Amino acid sequence: MSLSAVAGPARVAGGLFAFMLDVVVALFRRPFQMREFILQSWFIIRVTIVPTALVAIPFGAVIALQVGGLIKQFGAQSFTGSAAVLAVIREAGPIATALLIAGAAGSAIAADFGSRKIREELDAMMVLGIDPIQRLVVPRVLACMMIALLLNSLVSLVGVAGGYVFNVILQDGTPGAYVSSFTALAQLPDIYQGMVKAVVFGFLAAIVASYKGMNAKGGPKGVGDAVNEAVVITFTLLFVVNFVISALYLQLVPPKGL
């Protein structure tokens, strides 16, 4: 393996980490761009809420069918609801939210910043003494974090409801057993973990999209490449971070006993 093959990804990783630190520092600077934050929040909701609701239904259904079929083999059908809720809240909800935030909102952010970059708007802002990170990036990062949290709640609710319907209709489960088993294995920290995951995923998606867009080169083709790279990098990071958070959670929070 040549040195250049290693230096390229290392340079991107270093630049992305430095950019993330700049954004974290800019979060505490004033004035805060409230109007930009509201506009970006509304835009992200507009492009993600319908796909999120539609994706949440099959997520909950597949989990309920798979978990229900597996548990039925052990004669523990009464725990189907609890197992399905755990799977949706811990993993399916945050992952579905992250994929939609990265795919829809992240690609739009990368395309926006890439277009501004090749039109030299970002350079003009810096010449005028305006920090593009504080003015443009910070509102988008906070908007992605907030909307990711809200979408995660939506996915969890729709996923659990979809799992309930499919378990009761297709697997001959009883509604009372499905609902009453929620508290058998699930606990309040499970909800907190899902919320933390959603916020972290939204933060990462916005950071990667902003970084790739603001460093786009080569005209319109460079903008398209930046959008593609932003989505791929974000997906890779999300799955890695999801594994780390899940592993830490299982080590720090003991499972609920029966």
Secondary structure, DSSP 4 states (H G I P E B T S, - for coil): --HHHHHHHHHHHHHHHHHHHHHHHHTT-SS--HHHHHHHHHHHHHHHHHHHHHHHHHHHHHHHHHHHHHHHHTT-GGGHHHHHHHHIIIIIHHHHHHHHIIIIIIHHHHHHHHHHHHTTHHHHHHHTT--HIIIIIHHHHHHHHHHHHHHHHHHHHHHHHHHHHHHHHHS---HHHHHHTHHHH--HHHHHHHHHHHHHHHHHHHHHHHHHHHT--SHHHHHHHHHHHHHHHHHHHHHHHHHHHHHHHHHHSPPPP-
